[in-house]
Amino acid sequence: MGSTNGSARRLRVAFVGKGGSGKSAIAGTFARLLARAGHSVLAIDSDPMPGLAYSVGVTLTDLGIPEDAVVERAEGEEGPRFRLRPDLSVADAVDAYAAVGPDGVRFLQFTKVGGALTGQMRSQQAFLQIVHDLPEDRWSIVGDLPGGTRQPFYGWGRYA
């Protein structure tokens, strides 16, 4: 796992499996090892449990994309119903809303158990925009997905 440099294409890895199987611990360890090897890493947490935050060393476990960073598309416009504000690029959203762990891993999450349900749809659309539109030469992405088999096909399937 040598360090990457320049405009090298980064990794996109998602950890999938049964709930309670250790996905968060493995994803966090993998993200930290990549960072220690010199990679710029973004750990994306779409699992509703807080395991990845603890695994990457982030003590805050409710770090979603705030509602004011997301707008609804205009009537007649194509694309997802909600997306990041036009003045907020995907990279800027990561810089603004991702926490940084002790190994330099940036940590961004969708939502957590007990989070506000009303903002979840808005946040989820913006979250997927970040996964899809993040510049490939900026960060390696390590994803921690919820338990089960449905999630990998919603947003992550094109990286398989």
N, C-alpha and C positions, 0 to 999 in steps of 0.2 A: 504494500500500500504506500508507494512513494508519493511525495507531495505533487500537487498539480500546479501548473503555472500558466500564465498567458491566457489564451482563449481556448484552452482544452475543454472538451465537453465533460460535464460533471455526471456523477451517478444519480440515479433516481431509484431508490429501493423502498419497497413497502413490506412491512411485516404483517402477515395474515395468519389467522388460525382461530382455534376454539378459544372462547373466553377463559381466562385463568391459566393459559398455557405458557405465559412468560413473554409474550410479544413485546410488551413495554420495556421490560428489563433488557431484552436482547436488542431492541431498537435503540435504546438509550446508550447501551454499551458500544454498539456499532458506531453510532454518531460520535461519541466521545473519542473512540479510537481513530476514526477518520480525521477528526479535528486535531488530535495529537500528532497525526502524520502530516499535517500541513494543509489539509483541505478546508475550505470554507464550507460549513455545514449548516443547513437549515433543517431542524427537526420539526416535522409537521404532525400535530397530534389531533386525530379525528376520533380517537377513542374517548367515550364519555367518562372513563375512570382516570384518575390523576397519575397513574404510574409512570408515564414518560417524563413528566416534569421532574419527579423525584429522581429518576434514572439519569437525566442529564444534569442534575444538580441545581435546578431552578426551584426555589421555595414557594413562589407564587403559583397557584394552580387555577387561576381564572383570568387568563390573558387572551381573551378572544379579540376579534376585530370589532371595534366600537361601532355602534349604529350610525354615528355621524360620519363615518368613513365610507358608508355605503349609500348609493342612490338607486331609485327605481327608474327603469328605462322610460323614455317618453312613449306615449301612445303611438303605435305604428312603427316603432323602431324594432329592429331584429335583435336577437340575442337573448341572454338570460334576463329574467325580470329584474334582478338586482345585480349590481356590480359596484366596483370601487368608484369613488368620485372621479370625474374626469381629470381633476388636477392632482390626483394621487396615483402615481405609477405603481406597478406591482412591487418593484424593488424598493420604492419609497415606503410602501405599506409595511414591508418586512423590516426595514430600518426603523420605522416609527413604532411598530406594535410587537415586535418579537423581543423576548427577554434574552439575555446572553448568559449562558452557564459558565462555570469555572474553567472549562476547556475551550471556550470560545464558540461553543455550539449555540446558534440562534434557535430559539424555541417559540413556535407559534401554534396556537390551538384553536380548534373550532368552537367547542363549548364543553361544558362539564355538567355532570349530574347536579341538578338543583339550579342550573343557570336559567336565565330569563328565557322562557319559551318563545315570547313574541319576537325577539330579535334573531332567533336561530335561523329562520329561512333566509333573512337578509345576509347574515353572517356566513351561512353555508355557501351561498352563491359567490360571495366575494372570496371566500376561502378556496373554492374550486378555481376561480380566476387566477389566484396566486399560484396554485399547483400547475395549472396549464400554461400560464403566460410568463412565468419566471424566466428570466434570461438563462439559457442553458450554460453559459460560461461563468455565471456568478456564484452559485452555490451548488453543492451536492445536496440532494433532498433525501431525508430518511423519514418515511411515513410510518406511523403507528396507527393501524386501523382497528375499528371495533371488532369484537369477536364475531365469527360467523363468515358466511361465504358471499353475502350480497355486496358488501362495501367495496371489495376490490374492483367490481365491475362498474361502480358509480364513481367516475372521476379518475381512477388509477389504471383502468384496463388498457389504455393505449400505450402504457409504458411497459407492458408485459412482453 
